[in-house]
């Protein structure tokens, strides 16, 4: 197992190097740069523009800019934000907790709900409950997350049952520890719901299809013919094999933990990574975007490694060696 993990990590290094180069080339090829807004301002002198180009390193050739950024990455420096005039690592660190809270809550709720309802609809195939859940699932899959967020925002504004923006109330600092926890949880409900509904619907359909395929396998029919209790057939034998594709899918889900909530965070004013990256894209603050892309790539590699290890633990037929 350790040899397999070590080999995967060694293979991941050139992959991450190629991804970092692709991210840089995409940002570099985009028309204009961060200084365009100053070039349009007649009050900014050419001397000032030239000084800013030198300060940000934008006057250097592309290959020099990339190698300088890569060299800094190896030293643990993610670059310098043009807009905020602060290190990118500091900006990301300030917002990563908010995004992780939102992403982990929505990930856990969508997976629990998706798998539970997927099993239910597979076992109750073509029943009224299955048809209703299938109708809702197709509806949630078809609706974009940001539109769902806008609908929930309108609902909150009309009913005043939920806060419509931010992560904390204005009186947050005067609350007790338990009060602060409840305050963040209250602000979390709507953005987490908007993120979870679309994901849970897709997961439910995956789980339903996977379990139905397994229930038609010969070994399941044989287990039932032997008189094995239905509960044992479903949850001990069928579920064990039906869950395998879901574990693989989990590996891809981990990569979206930090950047997957981009639109929902902007709709609800959630102070996380999504808002930071969105503003960086508008401002062409390239090192924030590049750092975010590189972190997502690292999470994707780590997520797939975790998924492979979990597959081997769940299904002994999978040999990592």
N, C-alpha and C positions, 0 to 999 in steps of 0.2 A: 504493500500500500504506500509506504513512504517513498519507494523508488518511483512509483507511478506519479505521486504528487510532485516530486522533484522534477521528473521529466516534463510534466505539464507546465510547471513554472518556467523551466528553461525554454520550452517552445513558445510560451506566452511573451517572452521578451522581444523577439523580432516582430511578433504580431502587434504589440503595443507601439513599437518603433514605427512600423508602417502606418498604423492608425494615427499616430501623432503627426506624421508627415502629411497624411491626407487632410487632417483637420486644419493644419497650417496652410496648405495649398488652397483649400476651399475659402478660408478667411482672406488669404492674400489675393485670390482671384476676384473676390467681390469688388464691385466698382466703388471707388472712393476709399477714404479712410477716416479715422477719428477727427482729423484736422479740417475736414471739409466744412464743418459748421463755422470754423474760424476764418476760413478762406472767403466765405460769403459775407463776413462782417467787415465793413469798410473801416471800422475803428481799429482793427488789428493790423499792425504794420507788417510788411514783408520780413523785416528783421526779426520781429517777434515770432512769426511763423517758422522761420528758419531755425530759430533757437529751440522752438518746441519740437521740430522734426529731429533735431540732434538729441534733445532730452529723451524723447521716446524711442529713439533708434530707428525712426521710419525712413531716414535718408540712406540707410545701409542696404546693400543688396539682399534679396530674399533669402538666399542660402545662409548669409551671415546672421540674419534675424532668427532664422530657424535654429541654427546651431547654438546661438547664444541662449535662446529659450531652453533648448534641450540640455545644455550644460547647466543652466540654473535649476532645471527640474531634478537633475541628478544630485544637486546639492540641497534639495528640499525646498527650493524657491520656485513658486508657481508663476512668477512674473509680477508686473506692476500695473495696476489699473490706471488707464489714462484719465478716466472720468472722475474717479474718487480720489486719485493721487495717493493710493494706499496699496500695500502688498495684497495680491489676490488671495493668498492663503488666509490672511486675516479676515477679509470680507466673507470668504466661504465659511470659515470657522464660526463666524458670528451668526450665520443663517442656517448652518447644517442641522442644528438641533430642531428648529421649527419644521424643516422639510422631513427629517427622519420621523418626527412624531406623527405628522400627517400621513406620510407614506406607509409607515409600519402599521398604523391603525387601519388604514384603508386596505392594505395588503392582507392583514390577518382577517378582517371582517369579510372581505370578498372571497377569500379562499375557504373559510369556514362555511359561509353561506352557499357558495358555489358547489362545493363538494357535497354538502348535506342535501341540497335541493337536487343536485345531479343524481345522487343515489335514489332519492325519493321518486323522481320522475322516471328513472329507469325501471324501478320495481313496480311502479304504477303506470306502466306504458299505456298510452291512449286513454287514460282515465280523464275525468273532468279536471282534476288537479294538475295532471301532466299537460293538458291542453292550455290551461290558464297560465301555468308557469312558462310554457314554450312561447305563448303569445307575448307575455311580459318580457321574456329574455330577448326575443327578436326586436322588440321595441327599444329596450335599453341599449342593445348592441348598435342599433341604427342611429340613436341620438348621440351626437358628439358630446364629450364631457363638458366643454365650455358652455354649450347651449343648455345642458342639464343644470349646470351651475347657475346660469342666468335665471332659469325657471325657479330654482330654489331660492335665489336671491330675491326675486319678485315675491315669492311666498313669504319670506322673512320680513320684507318691507311692509307687506299688507297686514300681516298678523302681529308683528312685533314679538313673536315668540322666540326668535333667535337673533343674535347680533348679525349685522349685515357685513361687517368688515373687521379685519385685524385679528390678533391672537389674544389680546388682553383688553379688559375694560379700563377706563380712565382711573377708576378707584382701585386698581389691582394692588398697588403698593400698600394700601391700608388693610388688605384682607389677611386673614389667618392662612396658615399653610393649606389647610383643608379647603378654605374658601378660594385660594389661588388655583388649586387643582380643579375645583368645580368650574371656575371661571374659564380656564383654558379648555376644559372639556366641553363647555357650552359653546364656545367659539369654534370648536373642532367639528361639531356634529354635521353642519351643512357641507363644508368642503370635503370631509371624509365620505359623506353620503354620495356626493357628486362623483367622486373618484371611484367609489366601491361599486356603484350600480352597473356601470358599463363593464367593469372587469368581472363581477360575479356572474353576469349573464353569459359571457363567453365561457367562463370556467364551468358553469352548470351544463352547457351544451356539450363541452368536451367530455365531462365526467359521465354524462348520460350516454353518449355514444360509445365511449370506451367500455363502460360497464355492460351495455347491451351486447357489444361484440364478444366480451368474455363469457357472458351468460349463455351464449350459443355454442361455446367450445365443448368438445367431447368429454373432457374431464369433469366439467360441471354437470353435464347430463348423466355421466356415470356415477358421480357422487350422489345425485338425487335418486338414481335408480337403486343405489345401495341402501337407501332409507336414511341417509344422513340428514339431520335437522336443517331446515332451510336457513336458519340463522347462521349456522356453521358454514354452509355452502357459500352464502353471500359474503359474510364479513371475514371469514378466514381464508377462503380459497379464491373466490372471484375478485373481491376488492383488492387483494394483494397484487394481482396482475393488472387490474384496471387502473391502479394508481400510478403505474410506471410512466405513462406518457405525461401525466400531470407533474411528476417530479422533474422531468425534462423541461417542461414549460416554466416551472418555478425558477430554474436557472436564468431564463431570460427576464423574468419579472424582477429579479434582484438588481439588474442593471438600470432599471428605471426608478430606483428608490430615490435618487437625488434630483433627477431632472424630469421625472414623469409627470409631475404635478404642475408643469409650467403654466398651462392655461387656467387651471382651477385656482392656483395661487393668485394669479392676476385678477380673476373675477372677484374673489373674496378678500383681496388685499392681504393675503397671508404672507407674513414676512420671511419667506423661505428662499431657497436656491432658484426656484422657478422664476420669481420676480426679478432676482438679480441677473439671471442669464437673459431674460427677455429684454430688460433695460440695456444690458451690454450689447445685445444684437442690434438694437435700435441705434445705440451710440457708437457702434463699431469698436467697442472696447475689446479688442481681439484676445488679449491674454486671459480675460475672464471666461470667454466662450471656449477657448482652447483648453483651459484647465478643466472646465466642466465636461467637455467631450472626452478628455483623457481619463477623468475619474469614472465616467460612465463606462468607458472601455475596460478599465481595470475591474469594475464591479461585474461586467459581463463575463470576463474571464473567470473571476472568482466564483460567480454564480453557477457557471457551467461545471466548474470543478466540484463545487458542493453538490450539484445535481448528480454528477457521475458517482460520487461517493455514496450518496443516499440511495441511488439505484442499486449499487452493489450490496448495501446493507438490507434493502427491502427484498431484493430478488437475488438469491445466492447463485443463480445461473449466470449472472453477470460477473465476469472475471476482469478486474481492472488490469491485471498483468498482461 
